[in-house]
């Protein structure tokens, strides 16, 4: 699982156009893509199930961060000089031949020690790109029932994590074990989010309690990502609020109304990002402050967009 052979085999087909394609696929694994997807699909289609997809991404993100920092395993480009780094000559290698020597073995102790000793370590297991892609696609199929009935769309969605895994292997960023672990984590995150999200009573108690616990832990434990915990806290508060006052009714909306909601969501998102940046510069970056600011910013973006679109009659009625 941690041998470099799968990477070397995929890279044997290396061509400039293929490298460009794989880099483009990996680019869609960045946080910005998922933020845009939540805004576009949430305010352009249906908000409630899309926030369930957001929950799956956040739960998976918490798990990815904890596993990466907890295990501290190197990447293929760090353990073998032969592995290409995003199609280029590898300059990151820490050991010349440090990949696993058996199917269920780990990279060499020398490679693991060298990776952990870096000033700014960049660990590999599990693949965050594959975990997020799997959580995103699996939760889309779980939360949006009509997608499951359209076989072509469902197959295309299910194949996306496979393409993401191939790109990460080809670019030398992950071992086969990394992408398989990421896929399992993404499925677990999607399943947990679906189980939580389909029970209205969890919005009032279980989900806020989980988010609060994650937020407190993020201020004390490095294994819990602070930014993700802040977003989870905001999502839990917003879900509890809507469970009490009613969710916006997405159904009776024209294309112009949906487009207007999406445009407004992006405007509020950019305003929230700018405001967060200014506040961080002026008031420091302590853990509690950053957690609170992330939660407030996320709550502002989602909550203010719903409020403004309602005032503009882009959501004509309440559910």
C-alpha positions in Angstrom: 0.0 0.0 0.0 3.0 2.3 0.6 5.2 1.1 -2.2 6.1 3.6 -5.0 5.4 1.0 -7.7 1.8 2.2 -8.5 3.2 5.8 -8.8 6.0 4.8 -11.0 3.7 2.7 -13.2 1.3 5.6 -13.7 4.1 8.0 -14.3 5.5 5.7 -17.1 2.6 7.1 -19.2 3.7 10.7 -18.5 2.9 13.2 -21.3 2.7 17.0 -21.0 -1.0 17.0 -21.8 -1.7 14.2 -19.2 0.3 16.0 -16.5 -1.7 19.2 -17.2 -5.0 17.2 -17.0 -4.0 15.5 -13.7 -3.0 18.9 -12.3 -6.4 20.3 -13.4 -8.2 17.5 -11.7 -6.3 18.0 -8.4 -7.0 21.7 -8.6 -10.7 20.9 -8.1 -9.8 19.3 -4.8 -9.0 22.6 -3.2 -11.1 24.2 -0.4 -12.2 27.0 -2.7 -13.9 24.6 -5.1 -16.0 23.1 -2.3 -16.9 26.5 -0.9 -18.1 27.6 -4.4 -20.0 24.3 -4.8 -21.9 24.8 -1.5 -22.9 28.3 -2.5 -23.9 27.5 -6.1 -25.8 24.3 -5.4 -27.1 25.5 -2.0 -28.6 28.7 -3.2 -29.1 27.7 -6.8 -30.8 24.4 -6.1 -31.7 23.4 -2.6 -30.1 24.8 0.6 -31.0 22.2 3.2 -29.5 19.1 1.5 -26.5 21.1 0.3 -25.7 22.1 3.9 -25.8 18.3 4.7 -23.1 17.9 2.0 -21.2 20.7 3.8 -21.5 18.8 7.0 -20.0 15.7 5.3 -17.1 17.8 4.1 -16.4 19.3 7.5 -16.6 15.9 9.4 -14.2 14.4 6.8 -11.9 17.4 7.1 -11.7 17.0 10.8 -10.8 13.3 10.4 -8.2 14.0 7.6 -6.4 16.6 9.7 -6.3 14.4 12.8 -5.1 11.3 10.9 -2.4 13.2 8.9 -0.9 14.9 12.0 -1.4 11.9 14.2 0.3 9.3 12.0 2.8 11.6 10.3 3.6 9.5 7.2 5.6 10.8 4.3 4.6 11.3 0.6 6.0 9.2 -2.3 8.1 12.2 -3.5 9.7 12.3 -0.1 10.8 8.6 0.0 12.0 7.9 -3.5 14.1 10.0 -5.9 12.6 8.2 -8.9 9.0 9.5 -8.3 8.2 12.6 -10.4 6.9 15.6 -8.5 3.9 16.9 -10.5 5.6 15.8 -13.7 8.9 17.4 -12.8 12.2 16.1 -11.6 11.9 15.2 -7.9 13.7 17.6 -5.6 11.8 16.7 -2.4 13.2 13.3 -1.7 14.5 12.7 1.8 15.6 9.1 1.2 16.5 7.7 -2.2 14.7 4.3 -1.8 12.5 4.5 1.2 9.2 3.1 0.0 7.5 0.1 1.6 9.0 -3.3 0.7 5.8 -5.3 1.2 2.2 -4.9 0.4 1.1 -4.1 3.9 4.4 -2.5 5.1 5.1 1.2 5.8 7.8 3.4 4.3 11.2 2.9 5.8 11.8 4.2 9.4 14.4 6.6 8.0 11.9 8.1 5.6 9.3 8.5 8.3 11.8 10.1 10.7 13.1 12.5 8.0 9.5 13.6 7.1 8.6 14.2 10.7 11.8 16.2 11.3 11.0 18.8 8.6 10.4 22.3 9.9 7.0 22.5 8.1 6.0 18.9 7.6 3.6 17.9 4.8 2.2 14.5 5.6 0.6 12.2 3.2 -1.8 9.7 4.9 -4.7 10.1 4.3 -5.3 11.9 1.0 -7.3 15.0 1.8 -8.2 15.5 -1.9 -9.6 12.0 -2.2 -11.3 12.1 1.2 -13.1 15.4 0.3 -14.0 14.2 -3.2 -15.5 11.0 -1.9 -17.4 12.8 0.9 -18.7 15.4 -1.5 -19.8 12.9 -4.2 -21.2 10.3 -1.8 -23.1 12.9 0.2 -24.5 14.5 -3.0 -26.0 11.1 -3.9 -27.3 10.6 -0.3 -28.8 14.1 0.2 -30.2 14.7 -3.3 -32.4 11.7 -4.0 -33.2 12.7 -7.6 -29.5 12.3 -8.5 -29.6 8.6 -7.7 -32.5 8.1 -10.1 -30.5 9.5 -13.0 -28.0 6.7 -13.7 -25.7 8.7 -16.0 -25.3 11.5 -13.6 -24.9 9.2 -10.6 -22.1 7.2 -12.4 -20.3 10.4 -13.3 -20.5 11.6 -9.7 -19.2 8.2 -8.4 -16.3 8.2 -10.8 -15.0 11.6 -9.8 -13.2 10.3 -6.6 -11.5 7.7 -8.8 -10.2 10.3 -11.1 -9.0 12.3 -8.1 -7.2 9.3 -6.7 -5.5 8.7 -10.1 -4.4 12.3 -10.3 -2.8 12.2 -6.8 -1.0 8.9 -7.6 0.2 10.2 -10.9 1.5 13.5 -9.5 3.5 11.7 -6.8 1.6 13.2 -4.0 0.1 10.1 -2.5 0.6 6.3 -2.1 -2.1 3.8 -3.0 -2.7 3.4 0.7 -3.2 7.1 1.1 -6.0 7.3 -1.5 -7.7 4.2 -0.3 -7.7 5.5 3.2 -9.0 8.8 2.0 -11.9 7.1 0.1 -12.8 5.1 3.3 -12.7 8.3 5.4 -14.9 10.2 2.9 -17.5 7.4 2.8 -17.5 7.4 6.6 -17.9 11.2 6.7 -20.8 11.1 4.2 -22.5 8.3 6.1 -22.2 10.1 9.4 -23.5 13.4 7.9 -26.5 11.7 6.3 -27.3 9.9 9.6 -27.1 13.2 11.5 -28.8 15.5 8.9 -31.9 13.4 8.3 -32.9 13.6 11.9 -34.4 17.1 12.7 -33.9 16.5 16.4 -30.2 16.3 16.0 -30.1 19.9 14.7 -31.4 21.1 18.1 -29.1 19.1 20.3 -26.7 16.4 19.0 -25.1 18.5 16.2 -24.5 21.6 18.2 -23.1 19.5 21.0 -20.7 17.8 18.6 -19.7 21.1 17.1 -19.1 22.7 20.5 -17.0 19.7 21.5 -14.9 20.0 18.4 -14.5 23.8 18.9 -13.3 23.4 22.5 -10.9 20.6 21.5 -9.5 22.6 18.6 -8.2 25.2 21.1 -6.4 22.6 23.1 -5.5 19.8 20.7 -3.4 20.3 17.6 -5.0 17.3 16.0 -8.4 19.1 15.7 -8.3 21.7 12.9 -9.5 25.0 14.3 -10.9 26.5 11.1 -12.9 23.4 10.3 -14.2 23.3 13.9 -15.3 26.9 13.6 -17.2 26.2 10.3 -18.9 23.2 11.9 -20.0 25.3 14.9 -21.5 27.9 12.5 -23.3 25.2 10.5 -24.7 23.6 13.7 -26.1 26.9 15.0 -27.6 27.7 11.6 -29.3 24.3 11.4 -30.7 24.7 14.9 -32.1 28.1 14.0 -33.7 26.9 10.8 -35.1 23.8 12.6 -36.9 26.2 14.8 -38.1 28.9 12.4 -38.4 26.9 9.2 -36.1 26.3 6.2 -36.3 28.5 3.1 -38.5 27.1 0.4 -36.3 26.5 -2.7 -39.0 24.9 -4.9 -41.1 27.8 -6.5 -38.2 29.8 -7.9 -37.5 31.0 -11.4 -34.0 30.7 -13.0 -33.5 34.5 -12.4 -34.3 34.1 -8.7 -31.8 31.2 -8.3 -29.2 33.1 -10.2 -29.8 36.2 -8.0 -29.4 34.1 -4.9 -26.1 32.6 -6.1 -24.7 36.1 -7.1 -25.7 37.5 -3.7 -24.2 34.5 -1.9 -20.8 35.1 -3.6 -21.0 38.9 -2.8 -21.6 38.2 0.9 -18.9 35.5 0.8 -16.3 37.9 -0.5 -17.4 40.5 2.0 -17.1 38.0 4.8 -13.6 36.9 3.7 -12.4 40.5 3.5 -13.9 41.3 6.9 -12.2 38.3 8.5 -8.8 39.2 7.0 -9.1 42.8 8.4 -10.1 41.6 11.9 -7.3 39.1 12.0 -4.8 41.8 11.1 -6.1 44.2 13.8 -7.0 41.9 16.7 -4.4 39.1 16.5 -4.8 35.4 15.9 -5.3 33.7 19.2 -7.0 30.3 19.0 -10.2 31.3 20.7 -10.4 34.5 18.6 -9.8 32.6 15.3 -12.3 30.0 16.2 -14.9 32.6 17.0 -14.1 34.6 13.9 -14.3 31.6 11.6 -17.7 30.6 13.1 -19.0 34.1 12.9 -17.8 34.6 9.3 -19.4 31.3 8.1 -22.6 32.1 10.0 -22.6 35.6 8.4 -22.1 34.3 4.9 -24.9 31.6 5.1 -27.3 33.4 7.4 -27.0 36.9 5.9 -27.5 35.5 2.4 -30.7 33.7 3.4 -32.0 36.8 5.1 -31.1 39.2 2.2 -32.5 36.9 -0.4 -35.7 36.6 1.6 -36.0 40.3 1.9 -35.5 40.6 -1.9 -38.2 37.9 -2.3 -35.8 35.5 -4.0 -37.1 33.0 -1.4 -40.8 33.7 -1.7 -42.1 31.6 1.2 -40.8 29.8 4.2 -40.9 26.0 4.5 
